[in-house]
Amino acid sequence: MWVLVFFDLPTTTKRDRKRYTRFRKDIMQDGFELFQWSIYLRHCMSRENADAHVARVKKLLPSKGHVVIMSI
């Protein structure tokens, strides 16, 4: 399975840029790799493993912006 994270986060203020950077770094620490600008993906061996990573990303969601998580 593949888990893809698509996001569009604001970067207008210094605080917004910090949130953007923190979110990006956190999902990369969880094993997600850059696929395209603001699109990260991770290969998972099973549905259970994919669900665990989706849950981790949901805990990291910033208060502003749009994030979509898709499992294939």
PDB file of N, CA, C and O in Angstrom:
ATOM      1  N   MET A   1       0.837  -1.190   0.000  1.00  0.00           N
ATOM      2  CA  MET A   1       0.000   0.000   0.000  1.00  0.00           C
ATOM      3  C   MET A   1       0.878   1.250   0.000  1.00  0.00           C
ATOM      4  O   MET A   1       2.020   1.237   0.459  1.00  0.00           O
ATOM      5  N   TRP A   2       0.323   2.287  -0.513  1.00  0.00           N
ATOM      6  CA  TRP A   2       0.974   3.595  -0.496  1.00  0.00           C
ATOM      7  C   TRP A   2       0.087   4.572   0.256  1.00  0.00           C
ATOM      8  O   TRP A   2      -1.136   4.556   0.114  1.00  0.00           O
ATOM      9  N   VAL A   3       0.713   5.418   1.054  1.00  0.00           N
ATOM     10  CA  VAL A   3       0.003   6.503   1.725  1.00  0.00           C
ATOM     11  C   VAL A   3       0.565   7.803   1.158  1.00  0.00           C
ATOM     12  O   VAL A   3       1.774   8.036   1.189  1.00  0.00           O
ATOM     13  N   LEU A   4      -0.322   8.642   0.644  1.00  0.00           N
ATOM     14  CA  LEU A   4       0.071   9.934   0.083  1.00  0.00           C
ATOM     15  C   LEU A   4      -0.504  11.052   0.944  1.00  0.00           C
ATOM     16  O   LEU A   4      -1.651  10.984   1.387  1.00  0.00           O
ATOM     17  N   VAL A   5       0.293  12.063   1.172  1.00  0.00           N
ATOM     18  CA  VAL A   5      -0.142  13.237   1.925  1.00  0.00           C
ATOM     19  C   VAL A   5       0.018  14.448   1.007  1.00  0.00           C
ATOM     20  O   VAL A   5       1.123  14.784   0.581  1.00  0.00           O
ATOM     21  N   PHE A   6      -1.097  15.085   0.715  1.00  0.00           N
ATOM     22  CA  PHE A   6      -1.132  16.309  -0.101  1.00  0.00           C
ATOM     23  C   PHE A   6      -1.442  17.460   0.846  1.00  0.00           C
ATOM     24  O   PHE A   6      -2.356  17.358   1.664  1.00  0.00           O
ATOM     25  N   PHE A   7      -0.695  18.549   0.748  1.00  0.00           N
ATOM     26  CA  PHE A   7      -1.025  19.656   1.639  1.00  0.00           C
ATOM     27  C   PHE A   7      -0.769  21.010   0.997  1.00  0.00           C
ATOM     28  O   PHE A   7       0.089  21.174   0.129  1.00  0.00           O
ATOM     29  N   ASP A   8      -1.549  21.962   1.462  1.00  0.00           N
ATOM     30  CA  ASP A   8      -1.428  23.358   1.065  1.00  0.00           C
ATOM     31  C   ASP A   8      -1.562  24.168   2.349  1.00  0.00           C
ATOM     32  O   ASP A   8      -2.667  24.426   2.827  1.00  0.00           O
ATOM     33  N   LEU A   9      -0.428  24.557   2.892  1.00  0.00           N
ATOM     34  CA  LEU A   9      -0.418  25.264   4.167  1.00  0.00           C
ATOM     35  C   LEU A   9       0.015  26.712   3.946  1.00  0.00           C
ATOM     36  O   LEU A   9       0.854  26.982   3.087  1.00  0.00           O
ATOM     37  N   PRO A  10      -0.553  27.643   4.715  1.00  0.00           N
ATOM     38  CA  PRO A  10      -0.181  29.050   4.550  1.00  0.00           C
ATOM     39  C   PRO A  10       1.259  29.291   5.004  1.00  0.00           C
ATOM     40  O   PRO A  10       1.754  28.635   5.921  1.00  0.00           O
ATOM     41  N   THR A  11       1.914  30.238   4.347  1.00  0.00           N
ATOM     42  CA  THR A  11       3.292  30.593   4.713  1.00  0.00           C
ATOM     43  C   THR A  11       3.468  32.111   4.728  1.00  0.00           C
ATOM     44  O   THR A  11       4.562  32.613   4.468  1.00  0.00           O
ATOM     45  N   THR A  12       2.403  32.837   5.030  1.00  0.00           N
ATOM     46  CA  THR A  12       2.461  34.295   4.960  1.00  0.00           C
ATOM     47  C   THR A  12       3.162  34.913   6.174  1.00  0.00           C
ATOM     48  O   THR A  12       3.853  35.922   6.032  1.00  0.00           O
ATOM     49  N   THR A  13       2.998  34.333   7.346  1.00  0.00           N
ATOM     50  CA  THR A  13       3.637  34.886   8.543  1.00  0.00           C
ATOM     51  C   THR A  13       4.765  33.960   8.993  1.00  0.00           C
ATOM     52  O   THR A  13       4.871  32.815   8.554  1.00  0.00           O
ATOM     53  N   LYS A  14       5.590  34.485   9.869  1.00  0.00           N
ATOM     54  CA  LYS A  14       6.700  33.684  10.407  1.00  0.00           C
ATOM     55  C   LYS A  14       6.160  32.455  11.155  1.00  0.00           C
ATOM     56  O   LYS A  14       6.718  31.362  11.055  1.00  0.00           O
ATOM     57  N   ARG A  15       5.091  32.648  11.887  1.00  0.00           N
ATOM     58  CA  ARG A  15       4.470  31.538  12.628  1.00  0.00           C
ATOM     59  C   ARG A  15       3.930  30.469  11.669  1.00  0.00           C
ATOM     60  O   ARG A  15       4.072  29.273  11.926  1.00  0.00           O
ATOM     61  N   ASP A  16       3.311  30.903  10.565  1.00  0.00           N
ATOM     62  CA  ASP A  16       2.819  29.962   9.552  1.00  0.00           C
ATOM     63  C   ASP A  16       3.963  29.166   8.931  1.00  0.00           C
ATOM     64  O   ASP A  16       3.846  27.959   8.718  1.00  0.00           O
ATOM     65  N   ARG A  17       5.061  29.847   8.646  1.00  0.00           N
ATOM     66  CA  ARG A  17       6.214  29.155   8.056  1.00  0.00           C
ATOM     67  C   ARG A  17       6.793  28.124   9.016  1.00  0.00           C
ATOM     68  O   ARG A  17       7.225  27.052   8.594  1.00  0.00           O
ATOM     69  N   LYS A  18       6.802  28.448  10.307  1.00  0.00           N
ATOM     70  CA  LYS A  18       7.278  27.484  11.309  1.00  0.00           C
ATOM     71  C   LYS A  18       6.377  26.253  11.348  1.00  0.00           C
ATOM     72  O   LYS A  18       6.865  25.125  11.418  1.00  0.00           O
ATOM     73  N   ARG A  19       5.065  26.471  11.302  1.00  0.00           N
ATOM     74  CA  ARG A  19       4.118  25.349  11.305  1.00  0.00           C
ATOM     75  C   ARG A  19       4.303  24.477  10.053  1.00  0.00           C
ATOM     76  O   ARG A  19       4.286  23.249  10.132  1.00  0.00           O
ATOM     77  N   TYR A  20       4.477  25.122   8.920  1.00  0.00           N
ATOM     78  CA  TYR A  20       4.697  24.412   7.660  1.00  0.00           C
ATOM     79  C   TYR A  20       5.957  23.546   7.752  1.00  0.00           C
ATOM     80  O   TYR A  20       5.938  22.360   7.425  1.00  0.00           O
ATOM     81  N   THR A  21       7.039  24.161   8.202  1.00  0.00           N
ATOM     82  CA  THR A  21       8.313  23.452   8.315  1.00  0.00           C
ATOM     83  C   THR A  21       8.222  22.308   9.317  1.00  0.00           C
ATOM     84  O   THR A  21       8.720  21.213   9.056  1.00  0.00           O
ATOM     85  N   ARG A  22       7.595  22.552  10.446  1.00  0.00           N
ATOM     86  CA  ARG A  22       7.462  21.505  11.475  1.00  0.00           C
ATOM     87  C   ARG A  22       6.649  20.324  10.937  1.00  0.00           C
ATOM     88  O   ARG A  22       7.034  19.174  11.149  1.00  0.00           O
ATOM     89  N   PHE A  23       5.540  20.582  10.251  1.00  0.00           N
ATOM     90  CA  PHE A  23       4.713  19.518   9.684  1.00  0.00           C
ATOM     91  C   PHE A  23       5.517  18.706   8.676  1.00  0.00           C
ATOM     92  O   PHE A  23       5.501  17.475   8.706  1.00  0.00           O
ATOM     93  N   ARG A  24       6.218  19.396   7.788  1.00  0.00           N
ATOM     94  CA  ARG A  24       7.020  18.737   6.769  1.00  0.00           C
ATOM     95  C   ARG A  24       8.102  17.855   7.390  1.00  0.00           C
ATOM     96  O   ARG A  24       8.277  16.705   6.987  1.00  0.00           O
ATOM     97  N   LYS A  25       8.816  18.390   8.358  1.00  0.00           N
ATOM     98  CA  LYS A  25       9.873  17.622   9.024  1.00  0.00           C
ATOM     99  C   LYS A  25       9.308  16.422   9.779  1.00  0.00           C
ATOM    100  O   LYS A  25       9.897  15.341   9.769  1.00  0.00           O
ATOM    101  N   ASP A  26       8.175  16.615  10.426  1.00  0.00           N
ATOM    102  CA  ASP A  26       7.570  15.520  11.198  1.00  0.00           C
ATOM    103  C   ASP A  26       7.129  14.366  10.302  1.00  0.00           C
ATOM    104  O   ASP A  26       7.341  13.205  10.652  1.00  0.00           O
ATOM    105  N   ILE A  27       6.519  14.664   9.153  1.00  0.00           N
ATOM    106  CA  ILE A  27       6.101  13.550   8.295  1.00  0.00           C
ATOM    107  C   ILE A  27       7.311  12.876   7.646  1.00  0.00           C
ATOM    108  O   ILE A  27       7.277  11.677   7.373  1.00  0.00           O
ATOM    109  N   MET A  28       8.378  13.638   7.399  1.00  0.00           N
ATOM    110  CA  MET A  28       9.591  13.016   6.854  1.00  0.00           C
ATOM    111  C   MET A  28      10.235  12.105   7.902  1.00  0.00           C
ATOM    112  O   MET A  28      10.776  11.055   7.556  1.00  0.00           O
ATOM    113  N   GLN A  29      10.182  12.493   9.167  1.00  0.00           N
ATOM    114  CA  GLN A  29      10.709  11.632  10.231  1.00  0.00           C
ATOM    115  C   GLN A  29       9.908  10.347  10.351  1.00  0.00           C
ATOM    116  O   GLN A  29      10.423   9.339  10.836  1.00  0.00           O
ATOM    117  N   ASP A  30       8.658  10.369   9.915  1.00  0.00           N
ATOM    118  CA  ASP A  30       7.815   9.175   9.941  1.00  0.00           C
ATOM    119  C   ASP A  30       8.008   8.326   8.677  1.00  0.00           C
ATOM    120  O   ASP A  30       7.299   7.339   8.482  1.00  0.00           O
ATOM    121  N   GLY A  31       8.948   8.700   7.832  1.00  0.00           N
ATOM    122  CA  GLY A  31       9.274   7.881   6.669  1.00  0.00           C
ATOM    123  C   GLY A  31       8.672   8.329   5.355  1.00  0.00           C
ATOM    124  O   GLY A  31       8.838   7.646   4.345  1.00  0.00           O
ATOM    125  N   PHE A  32       7.984   9.447   5.337  1.00  0.00           N
ATOM    126  CA  PHE A  32       7.423   9.958   4.091  1.00  0.00           C
ATOM    127  C   PHE A  32       8.523  10.621   3.278  1.00  0.00           C
ATOM    128  O   PHE A  32       9.413  11.268   3.830  1.00  0.00           O
ATOM    129  N   GLU A  33       8.457  10.454   1.963  1.00  0.00           N
ATOM    130  CA  GLU A  33       9.441  11.044   1.064  1.00  0.00           C
ATOM    131  C   GLU A  33       8.755  12.010   0.106  1.00  0.00           C
ATOM    132  O   GLU A  33       7.596  11.833  -0.272  1.00  0.00           O
ATOM    133  N   LEU A  34       9.501  13.025  -0.269  1.00  0.00           N
ATOM    134  CA  LEU A  34       8.988  14.015  -1.216  1.00  0.00           C
ATOM    135  C   LEU A  34       8.744  13.357  -2.562  1.00  0.00           C
ATOM    136  O   LEU A  34       9.645  12.737  -3.127  1.00  0.00           O
ATOM    137  N   PHE A  35       7.535  13.489  -3.074  1.00  0.00           N
ATOM    138  CA  PHE A  35       7.194  12.995  -4.404  1.00  0.00           C
ATOM    139  C   PHE A  35       7.155  14.155  -5.384  1.00  0.00           C
ATOM    140  O   PHE A  35       7.709  14.086  -6.481  1.00  0.00           O
ATOM    141  N   GLN A  36       6.494  15.212  -4.966  1.00  0.00           N
ATOM    142  CA  GLN A  36       6.371  16.435  -5.737  1.00  0.00           C
ATOM    143  C   GLN A  36       6.117  17.533  -4.711  1.00  0.00           C
ATOM    144  O   GLN A  36       5.776  17.238  -3.565  1.00  0.00           O
ATOM    145  N   TRP A  37       6.274  18.771  -5.097  1.00  0.00           N
ATOM    146  CA  TRP A  37       6.090  19.863  -4.151  1.00  0.00           C
ATOM    147  C   TRP A  37       4.769  19.712  -3.386  1.00  0.00           C
ATOM    148  O   TRP A  37       3.698  19.665  -3.991  1.00  0.00           O
ATOM    149  N   SER A  38       4.852  19.638  -2.067  1.00  0.00           N
ATOM    150  CA  SER A  38       3.702  19.489  -1.158  1.00  0.00           C
ATOM    151  C   SER A  38       2.964  18.166  -1.318  1.00  0.00           C
ATOM    152  O   SER A  38       1.802  18.053  -0.926  1.00  0.00           O
ATOM    153  N   ILE A  39       3.624  17.170  -1.885  1.00  0.00           N
ATOM    154  CA  ILE A  39       3.069  15.816  -1.955  1.00  0.00           C
ATOM    155  C   ILE A  39       4.142  14.859  -1.448  1.00  0.00           C
ATOM    156  O   ILE A  39       5.240  14.783  -1.999  1.00  0.00           O
ATOM    157  N   TYR A  40       3.804  14.137  -0.395  1.00  0.00           N
ATOM    158  CA  TYR A  40       4.732  13.177   0.194  1.00  0.00           C
ATOM    159  C   TYR A  40       4.089  11.795   0.174  1.00  0.00           C
ATOM    160  O   TYR A  40       2.868  11.669   0.269  1.00  0.00           O
ATOM    161  N   LEU A  41       4.918  10.759   0.050  1.00  0.00           N
ATOM    162  CA  LEU A  41       4.377   9.410   0.013  1.00  0.00           C
ATOM    163  C   LEU A  41       5.230   8.467   0.839  1.00  0.00           C
ATOM    164  O   LEU A  41       6.399   8.724   1.127  1.00  0.00           O
ATOM    165  N   ARG A  42       4.591   7.356   1.210  1.00  0.00           N
ATOM    166  CA  ARG A  42       5.267   6.338   2.005  1.00  0.00           C
ATOM    167  C   ARG A  42       4.701   4.981   1.625  1.00  0.00           C
ATOM    168  O   ARG A  42       3.487   4.814   1.505  1.00  0.00           O
ATOM    169  N   HIS A  43       5.581   4.021   1.437  1.00  0.00           N
ATOM    170  CA  HIS A  43       5.150   2.656   1.159  1.00  0.00           C
ATOM    171  C   HIS A  43       4.909   1.935   2.481  1.00  0.00           C
ATOM    172  O   HIS A  43       5.706   2.048   3.413  1.00  0.00           O
ATOM    173  N   CYS A  44       3.815   1.200   2.556  1.00  0.00           N
ATOM    174  CA  CYS A  44       3.472   0.431   3.757  1.00  0.00           C
ATOM    175  C   CYS A  44       3.218  -1.016   3.353  1.00  0.00           C
ATOM    176  O   CYS A  44       2.659  -1.282   2.289  1.00  0.00           O
ATOM    177  N   MET A  45       3.627  -1.941   4.203  1.00  0.00           N
ATOM    178  CA  MET A  45       3.526  -3.364   3.887  1.00  0.00           C
ATOM    179  C   MET A  45       2.112  -3.931   4.067  1.00  0.00           C
ATOM    180  O   MET A  45       1.795  -4.981   3.508  1.00  0.00           O
ATOM    181  N   SER A  46       1.273  -3.254   4.833  1.00  0.00           N
ATOM    182  CA  SER A  46      -0.074  -3.780   5.077  1.00  0.00           C
ATOM    183  C   SER A  46      -1.039  -2.636   5.357  1.00  0.00           C
ATOM    184  O   SER A  46      -0.629  -1.492   5.554  1.00  0.00           O
ATOM    185  N   ARG A  47      -2.320  -2.963   5.371  1.00  0.00           N
ATOM    186  CA  ARG A  47      -3.368  -1.980   5.684  1.00  0.00           C
ATOM    187  C   ARG A  47      -3.192  -1.477   7.116  1.00  0.00           C
ATOM    188  O   ARG A  47      -3.360  -0.286   7.381  1.00  0.00           O
ATOM    189  N   GLU A  48      -2.855  -2.372   8.034  1.00  0.00           N
ATOM    190  CA  GLU A  48      -2.681  -1.988   9.435  1.00  0.00           C
ATOM    191  C   GLU A  48      -1.532  -0.992   9.587  1.00  0.00           C
ATOM    192  O   GLU A  48      -1.639  -0.019  10.333  1.00  0.00           O
ATOM    193  N   ASN A  49      -0.434  -1.243   8.875  1.00  0.00           N
ATOM    194  CA  ASN A  49       0.716  -0.346   8.909  1.00  0.00           C
ATOM    195  C   ASN A  49       0.344   1.004   8.311  1.00  0.00           C
ATOM    196  O   ASN A  49       0.719   2.046   8.851  1.00  0.00           O
ATOM    197  N   ALA A  50      -0.387   0.996   7.207  1.00  0.00           N
ATOM    198  CA  ALA A  50      -0.830   2.242   6.573  1.00  0.00           C
ATOM    199  C   ALA A  50      -1.742   3.023   7.521  1.00  0.00           C
ATOM    200  O   ALA A  50      -1.614   4.240   7.648  1.00  0.00           O
ATOM    201  N   ASP A  51      -2.652   2.325   8.179  1.00  0.00           N
ATOM    202  CA  ASP A  51      -3.564   2.989   9.125  1.00  0.00           C
ATOM    203  C   ASP A  51      -2.799   3.648  10.269  1.00  0.00           C
ATOM    204  O   ASP A  51      -3.168   4.729  10.729  1.00  0.00           O
ATOM    205  N   ALA A  52      -1.734   2.994  10.725  1.00  0.00           N
ATOM    206  CA  ALA A  52      -0.921   3.562  11.808  1.00  0.00           C
ATOM    207  C   ALA A  52      -0.254   4.865  11.355  1.00  0.00           C
ATOM    208  O   ALA A  52      -0.199   5.830  12.117  1.00  0.00           O
ATOM    209  N   HIS A  53       0.247   4.893  10.137  1.00  0.00           N
ATOM    210  CA  HIS A  53       0.895   6.109   9.638  1.00  0.00           C
ATOM    211  C   HIS A  53      -0.117   7.216   9.362  1.00  0.00           C
ATOM    212  O   HIS A  53       0.174   8.392   9.579  1.00  0.00           O
ATOM    213  N   VAL A  54      -1.285   6.852   8.892  1.00  0.00           N
ATOM    214  CA  VAL A  54      -2.349   7.848   8.694  1.00  0.00           C
ATOM    215  C   VAL A  54      -2.718   8.479  10.032  1.00  0.00           C
ATOM    216  O   VAL A  54      -2.899   9.694  10.118  1.00  0.00           O
ATOM    217  N   ALA A  55      -2.830   7.662  11.069  1.00  0.00           N
ATOM    218  CA  ALA A  55      -3.166   8.174  12.399  1.00  0.00           C
ATOM    219  C   ALA A  55      -2.084   9.127  12.904  1.00  0.00           C
ATOM    220  O   ALA A  55      -2.394  10.141  13.529  1.00  0.00           O
ATOM    221  N   ARG A  56      -0.819   8.808  12.639  1.00  0.00           N
ATOM    222  CA  ARG A  56       0.275   9.687  13.055  1.00  0.00           C
ATOM    223  C   ARG A  56       0.209  11.032  12.343  1.00  0.00           C
ATOM    224  O   ARG A  56       0.409  12.078  12.960  1.00  0.00           O
ATOM    225  N   VAL A  57      -0.073  11.002  11.045  1.00  0.00           N
ATOM    226  CA  VAL A  57      -0.169  12.253  10.288  1.00  0.00           C
ATOM    227  C   VAL A  57      -1.337  13.087  10.818  1.00  0.00           C
ATOM    228  O   VAL A  57      -1.219  14.307  10.938  1.00  0.00           O
ATOM    229  N   LYS A  58      -2.444  12.451  11.129  1.00  0.00           N
ATOM    230  CA  LYS A  58      -3.610  13.180  11.646  1.00  0.00           C
ATOM    231  C   LYS A  58      -3.288  13.887  12.954  1.00  0.00           C
ATOM    232  O   LYS A  58      -3.827  14.961  13.224  1.00  0.00           O
ATOM    233  N   LYS A  59      -2.415  13.299  13.772  1.00  0.00           N
ATOM    234  CA  LYS A  59      -2.018  13.944  15.025  1.00  0.00           C
ATOM    235  C   LYS A  59      -1.147  15.177  14.780  1.00  0.00           C
ATOM    236  O   LYS A  59      -1.068  16.062  15.632  1.00  0.00           O
ATOM    237  N   LEU A  60      -0.503  15.233  13.631  1.00  0.00           N
ATOM    238  CA  LEU A  60       0.410  16.335  13.309  1.00  0.00           C
ATOM    239  C   LEU A  60      -0.254  17.490  12.568  1.00  0.00           C
ATOM    240  O   LEU A  60       0.391  18.508  12.317  1.00  0.00           O
ATOM    241  N   LEU A  61      -1.524  17.351  12.215  1.00  0.00           N
ATOM    242  CA  LEU A  61      -2.192  18.352  11.377  1.00  0.00           C
ATOM    243  C   LEU A  61      -2.130  19.747  11.987  1.00  0.00           C
ATOM    244  O   LEU A  61      -2.493  19.935  13.148  1.00  0.00           O
ATOM    245  N   PRO A  62      -1.673  20.720  11.213  1.00  0.00           N
ATOM    246  CA  PRO A  62      -1.683  22.102  11.693  1.00  0.00           C
ATOM    247  C   PRO A  62      -3.101  22.665  11.719  1.00  0.00           C
ATOM    248  O   PRO A  62      -4.010  22.132  11.082  1.00  0.00           O
ATOM    249  N   SER A  63      -3.265  23.742  12.462  1.00  0.00           N
ATOM    250  CA  SER A  63      -4.609  24.319  12.622  1.00  0.00           C
ATOM    251  C   SER A  63      -5.103  25.035  11.360  1.00  0.00           C
ATOM    252  O   SER A  63      -6.311  25.151  11.154  1.00  0.00           O
ATOM    253  N   LYS A  64      -4.192  25.510  10.525  1.00  0.00           N
ATOM    254  CA  LYS A  64      -4.565  26.216   9.306  1.00  0.00           C
ATOM    255  C   LYS A  64      -4.135  25.412   8.089  1.00  0.00           C
ATOM    256  O   LYS A  64      -3.228  24.584   8.164  1.00  0.00           O
ATOM    257  N   GLY A  65      -4.794  25.666   6.977  1.00  0.00           N
ATOM    258  CA  GLY A  65      -4.413  25.026   5.729  1.00  0.00           C
ATOM    259  C   GLY A  65      -5.255  23.798   5.409  1.00  0.00           C
ATOM    260  O   GLY A  65      -6.212  23.472   6.112  1.00  0.00           O
ATOM    261  N   HIS A  66      -4.872  23.134   4.337  1.00  0.00           N
ATOM    262  CA  HIS A  66      -5.599  21.950   3.869  1.00  0.00           C
ATOM    263  C   HIS A  66      -4.634  20.787   3.730  1.00  0.00           C
ATOM    264  O   HIS A  66      -3.558  20.917   3.147  1.00  0.00           O
ATOM    265  N   VAL A  67      -5.039  19.639   4.280  1.00  0.00           N
ATOM    266  CA  VAL A  67      -4.239  18.419   4.173  1.00  0.00           C
ATOM    267  C   VAL A  67      -5.163  17.294   3.767  1.00  0.00           C
ATOM    268  O   VAL A  67      -6.234  17.120   4.348  1.00  0.00           O
ATOM    269  N   VAL A  68      -4.750  16.524   2.762  1.00  0.00           N
ATOM    270  CA  VAL A  68      -5.503  15.356   2.298  1.00  0.00           C
ATOM    271  C   VAL A  68      -4.582  14.153   2.429  1.00  0.00           C
ATOM    272  O   VAL A  68      -3.417  14.201   2.034  1.00  0.00           O
ATOM    273  N   ILE A  69      -5.121  13.068   2.991  1.00  0.00           N
ATOM    274  CA  ILE A  69      -4.365  11.824   3.129  1.00  0.00           C
ATOM    275  C   ILE A  69      -5.091  10.768   2.306  1.00  0.00           C
ATOM    276  O   ILE A  69      -6.296  10.565   2.460  1.00  0.00           O
ATOM    277  N   MET A  70      -4.345  10.097   1.430  1.00  0.00           N
ATOM    278  CA  MET A  70      -4.959   9.089   0.572  1.00  0.00           C
ATOM    279  C   MET A  70      -4.147   7.789   0.660  1.00  0.00           C
ATOM    280  O   MET A  70      -2.919   7.803   0.585  1.00  0.00           O
ATOM    281  N   SER A  71      -4.855   6.679   0.821  1.00  0.00           N
ATOM    282  CA  SER A  71      -4.214   5.355   0.830  1.00  0.00           C
ATOM    283  C   SER A  71      -4.609   4.619  -0.430  1.00  0.00           C
ATOM    284  O   SER A  71      -5.780   4.581  -0.808  1.00  0.00           O
ATOM    285  N   ILE A  72      -3.601   4.028  -1.079  1.00  0.00           N
ATOM    286  CA  ILE A  72      -3.849   3.267  -2.315  1.00  0.00           C
ATOM    287  C   ILE A  72      -3.276   1.880  -2.116  1.00  0.00           C
ATOM    288  O   ILE A  72      -3.357   1.044  -3.016  1.00  0.00           O
TER     289      ILE A  72
END
